[in-house]
Amino acid sequence: MIRLNGINRNFTVGDQIVHALKDVDLAIAAGEYVSVMGPSGSGKSTLLNTISLLDRPSFGNYELNGKNVTDLSDQELARVRRENIGFVFQFFHLIARLTAAENIEMPLILAGVDRNQRTQRVEQAIAAYGLGNRADHRPDQLSGGQRQRVAIARATIMRPGIILADEPTGNLDRHSGIEIVDLLERLNRDGVTLLVVTHDPALGKRAARRITMVDGAIVSDSLAGSTD
């Protein structure tokens, strides 16, 4: 499903070149549950942005579902993202002026889904994520856990095969964080590929496969229970 070969990502900061990713080789099969850990500046978020097609590698090759997506146009990348990938972020990134239901609906509008189908799918998502009494509330009227539920509903409304979560519990209290992790893991049990970037060792250890990054490189890649 996801295959990175020799991926490098370099940034120029002043007169310095920062090597954010260094010769990254990574393959993730459909349905896997993978965590990516490492210190700040290790390249975790850059890796996530590359996999999500939000950032282009400086060098290397990226195949998604057997298709080379490395050199697609911006328009083509947007379509591939919309059809294949859902995003969950630490700070939710909801549109402040829209209600919960309208935030969830937005990807469907951008994809050109007709109104009747949009309404049906949004209602199903609101029920599935326990947001029935919050559908007409704006983000500033919701708790952190409720906002993250809206974000997950929005991320899954297009029924993507991949969910990328960047510190999904980092802005939540412990109880809300546990609820959100349970929701993400339920999606994984239903067959969705789940990739979680986290600083939290407890969250990272829940994944069946654990990747550690240091200085832009993958330094370990092991399965749960492995001694490697």
C-alpha positions in Angstrom: 0.0 0.0 0.0 2.7 2.5 1.1 6.2 2.1 -0.2 9.0 4.7 0.2 12.4 4.0 -1.5 15.4 6.2 -0.7 13.3 9.2 0.4 15.2 12.3 1.3 13.8 15.7 2.3 16.0 18.7 2.5 15.2 22.2 3.6 17.3 25.3 3.3 17.4 27.5 6.4 19.5 30.6 5.9 22.7 29.3 4.4 22.3 25.8 6.0 20.8 22.7 4.5 18.7 20.7 6.9 18.3 17.0 6.1 14.9 16.3 7.5 14.7 12.8 6.0 17.7 10.7 5.1 17.4 7.7 2.7 14.2 6.4 4.2 13.0 3.0 3.0 9.6 2.0 4.3 6.8 -0.4 3.3 3.4 -0.4 5.1 0.9 -3.0 4.1 -2.9 -2.5 4.0 -4.5 -2.8 7.4 -1.3 -2.3 9.5 -1.3 -0.4 12.8 2.0 1.5 12.9 3.4 4.0 15.4 6.2 6.4 14.6 8.2 7.7 17.6 11.4 9.7 18.3 12.5 13.0 19.8 11.5 16.4 18.5 13.3 17.2 15.2 13.7 13.5 14.4 11.7 13.7 11.2 8.4 12.2 12.3 6.2 14.9 11.1 8.2 15.3 7.9 7.7 11.6 7.2 4.0 11.9 7.9 3.7 14.9 5.6 5.5 13.0 2.9 3.3 9.9 3.2 0.2 12.2 3.2 1.4 13.9 0.0 1.3 17.3 1.7 5.1 17.5 1.1 7.2 16.4 -1.8 10.5 14.5 -1.3 13.7 16.1 -2.5 14.9 12.7 -3.8 13.5 9.2 -3.8 10.4 7.3 -5.0 6.9 7.0 -3.4 4.4 4.4 -4.4 0.8 4.4 -3.1 -1.4 1.5 -3.8 1.0 0.4 -6.5 1.1 3.8 -8.3 4.1 6.1 -8.4 2.9 9.4 -6.9 6.3 11.1 -6.6 5.9 13.4 -9.6 2.1 14.0 -9.8 0.8 17.5 -10.3 -0.7 19.4 -7.4 -4.1 18.8 -8.7 -3.5 15.0 -9.0 -2.0 14.9 -5.5 -5.1 16.6 -4.1 -7.3 14.0 -5.7 -5.2 11.1 -4.5 -5.2 12.5 -1.0 -9.0 13.0 -1.0 -9.6 9.5 -2.2 -7.1 7.6 -0.1 -6.0 9.4 3.1 -7.7 10.8 6.1 -6.0 13.2 8.6 -6.2 13.6 12.4 -4.2 16.3 14.0 -3.3 17.4 17.5 -5.0 20.7 17.2 -8.0 19.5 15.3 -7.8 22.0 12.4 -11.6 22.5 12.3 -13.1 25.5 10.6 -14.2 27.8 13.4 -17.2 29.3 11.7 -18.8 26.0 10.7 -20.8 23.6 12.9 -19.7 20.1 13.7 -21.9 18.7 10.9 -20.6 21.2 8.4 -17.0 20.5 9.2 -17.7 16.8 8.7 -19.4 17.5 5.4 -16.7 19.6 3.9 -14.6 16.8 2.2 -17.8 15.6 0.6 -18.5 19.0 -0.8 -15.0 19.3 -2.2 -15.4 15.9 -3.8 -18.6 16.9 -5.5 -20.9 14.5 -3.7 -24.5 15.3 -4.2 -26.5 16.9 -1.3 -28.8 14.0 -0.5 -25.8 11.6 -0.2 -23.9 14.1 1.8 -26.7 14.5 4.3 -27.1 10.8 4.7 -23.4 10.1 5.2 -23.0 13.0 7.7 -25.9 11.8 9.7 -24.4 8.3 9.8 -21.0 9.7 10.9 -22.6 11.9 13.6 -24.4 8.9 15.0 -21.3 6.6 14.8 -19.1 9.1 16.7 -21.7 10.0 19.4 -22.1 13.6 18.3 -25.9 13.6 17.9 -26.4 16.4 20.4 -23.5 18.4 19.1 -24.0 18.5 15.4 -25.1 22.1 15.3 -22.4 23.3 17.7 -19.3 25.2 16.4 -15.8 24.1 17.5 -15.6 26.7 20.3 -18.7 25.2 21.8 -17.2 21.7 22.0 -14.8 20.0 24.4 -11.4 18.8 23.2 -12.6 15.2 23.0 -15.7 16.2 21.0 -13.6 18.3 18.6 -11.3 15.4 18.0 -14.4 13.2 17.3 -15.5 15.7 14.7 -12.0 15.6 13.2 -12.0 11.8 13.0 -15.5 11.9 11.5 -14.3 14.4 8.9 -11.2 12.3 8.3 -13.3 9.1 7.6 -16.3 10.6 5.8 -14.7 9.8 2.4 -14.0 6.2 3.6 -10.3 6.3 3.0 -8.1 3.2 3.4 -5.4 5.1 5.4 -5.7 7.3 8.5 -2.7 9.4 9.5 -2.8 10.7 13.0 -0.2 13.3 14.2 -0.2 13.4 18.0 -4.0 12.7 18.1 -4.1 12.7 22.0 -1.6 15.5 22.6 -4.1 18.2 23.3 -6.6 16.1 25.3 -7.0 15.0 28.9 -6.3 11.4 29.7 -10.0 10.2 29.6 -10.7 11.9 26.3 -7.3 10.6 24.9 -8.3 7.0 25.7 -11.6 7.4 24.0 -9.9 8.8 20.9 -7.4 6.0 20.7 -10.2 3.5 21.1 -12.0 5.1 18.1 -8.8 5.0 16.0 -8.1 1.4 16.9 -11.7 0.4 16.1 -11.1 1.8 12.6 -8.0 -0.3 12.3 -9.8 -3.4 13.3 -12.3 -2.6 10.5 -9.4 -2.8 8.1 -8.2 0.8 7.9 -4.4 1.3 7.8 -3.5 3.4 10.8 -0.2 5.4 11.2 0.2 7.3 14.4 3.0 9.8 15.1 3.4 10.3 18.9 5.7 11.4 21.7 3.7 9.3 24.1 5.5 5.9 24.7 2.3 4.4 26.0 0.4 5.2 22.9 3.3 4.1 20.7 3.4 0.7 22.3 -0.2 0.0 21.5 0.7 -0.3 17.8 1.4 -3.7 16.3 4.4 -2.2 14.6 6.7 0.5 16.0 9.1 2.7 14.2 11.7 4.9 15.8 13.3 7.9 14.1 16.4 9.9 15.0 18.0 12.7 12.9 15.8 12.0 9.9 16.5 8.3 9.7 14.6 5.2 10.8 16.8 3.6 13.5 14.4 0.8 14.5 11.4 -1.0 13.0 9.9 -3.8 15.0 6.7 -5.8 15.7 5.0 -5.9 19.1 6.7 -8.6 21.2 9.8 -8.5 19.1 13.2 -8.4 20.9 14.9 -6.6 18.0 
